[in-house]
Amino acid sequence: MSVVDTALLFLQAAIWGASFLFMRVLAPLLGPVLTADLRTLIAGLALVLLFFILRTKLDWRKNLRHYLVVGVFNSALPFFLFSWAALRVPASIESIVNALTPLWGAVFGALILGEALTARKVGGMALGIAGVVAIALFGMGTSRAELGAEVLPVLACLLATVSYGFSGAYIRRWAPGISSRAMTASSLLVAGLVLLGPAALSAPPLASIAPSTWALAALFAILCSAIAYLIYFRLMSSAGLTAALSVTLLIPVFAFLWSWLFLGETLHPEAFGGAALVLGGTALLNGGGKKKTLPAAS
C-alpha cells in the first residue's frame, strides 16, 4: 500500500476503535436503542444526501428488500447489541469480540455460499471462540456471583458479530450487484427508520438530554459511520480487499488505547490472553483468502 493508503487504514481503525468508546459514553445517557438509532439515522441521512448530490443511484424501489435485510442485520441489530453491552463491559472487551466478525463470515460463507471450511478456517474459528470464552469467564475479574451479569453482555457482542457475518454472506449471495455506496447509505437509513419506534418507546425524556449529548451522538454517527465508510470506499478502490480485512485486527489496538486514555479502563491479564486468541484466530482465517464482503461497521 502507498503511504496515503496506510495512513487511511490506521485512521479508519482509529475511528472504528473509537466507536466503542462513544457507545460506552452515550449508552448510559441515551439508552442503547436511541444510541443505535441516532448513529444509523444521522449517518444514513448524511450519506444519502451526499450521494444524491453526487448523483449516485440508490435504486430504492428495486432494492428496498435488500436494504431492509442488510440494514437490520448489519446495523440496527449489532449496533443495539454493542450499545447494550456497553452499559456493562469495557469498550476494549467489545472491540476484541468484534474481531470475530470474519470468523462468522466464514461460517455463513459455508452455509449460504457453499464455500469450503478448510482446516485453517476451522482452526481460526476454534481459537476465536476460545478467546471469547476466556474473556467472558476470566477477563474481567468477575466473581461467580456476578458471572451471569458479565457473560451476557459478552454474548450480546458475540451475537452482533454473528449478525455481521450473516449480512456479509447475504450481500454476496442475494445482492452482489448493488454498489457498496448505495448499500451502505440506504441500509443505514433504513436501520435508523426501523429503530425509530423502539427508540421512542425506550428513550429517556428528550428534555433531560443535554445539548452536549446530542452533539456527541451526531459526531458519533458522522465520524464512526459516515466518514468511516467513505474512507473504506477510498481504500477499496486504491488498496483492495486486504485493507478491509486487516483493519479488523487494528481496531482493538485503538479501542484499548482510547478506553485507557479517556475512560481509565484497565483489564485483567486474562483478558489479554483472550485477546491474543481472538486476534490470532482472525489472522489465521484472514490468511486463508480474500472475502468480498462489506465490512461490518464497528
C-alpha positions, 0 to 999 in steps of 0.5 A: 500500500502507498503511504496515503493508503496506510495512513487511511487504514490506521485512521479508519481503525482509529475511528472504528476503535473509537466507536466503542468508546462513544457507545460506552459514553452515550449508552448510559445517557441515551439508552442503547436503542436511541444510541443505535438509532441516532448513529444509523439515522444521522449517518444514513441521512448524511450519506444519502444526501451526499450521494444524491448530490453526487448523483449516485443511484440508490435504486430504492424501489428495486432494492428496498428488500435488500436494504431492509435485510442488510440494514437490520442485520448489519446495523440496527441489530449489532449496533443495539447489541454493542450499545447494550453491552456497553452499559456493562463491559469495557469498550476494549472487551467489545472491540476484541469480540468484534474481531470475530466478525470474519470468523462468522463470515466464514461460517455463513460463507459455508452455509449460504455460499457453499464455500469450503471450511478448510482446516485453517478456517476451522482452526481460526474459528476454534481459537476465536471462540476460545478467546471469547470464552476466556474473556467472558469467564476470566477477563474481567475479574468477575466473581461467580456471583456476578458471572451471569451479569458479565457473560451476557453482555459478552454474548450480546457482542458475540451475537452482533458479530454473528449478525455481521457475518450473516449480512456479509454472506447475504450481500454476496449471495442475494445482492452482489450487484448493488454498489457498496455506496448505495448499500451502505447509505440506504441500509443505514437509513433504513436501520435508523427508520426501523429503530425509530419506534423502539427508540421512542418507546425506550428513550429517556425524556428528550428534555433531560438530554443535554445539548452536549449529548446530542452533539456527541451522538451526531459526531458519533454517527458522522465520524464512526459511520459516515466518514468511516465508510467513505474512507473504506470506499477510498481504500477499496478502490486504491488498496483492495480487499486486504485493507478491509480485512486487516483493519479488523485486527487494528481496531482493538489496538485503538479501542484499548488505547482510547478506553485507557486514555479517556475512560481509565479502563484497565483489564485483567491479564486474562483478558489479554490472553483472550485477546491474543486468541481472538486476534490470532484466530482472525489472522489465521482465517484472514490468511486463508483468502480474500472475502468480498464482503462489506465490512461490518461497521464497528 
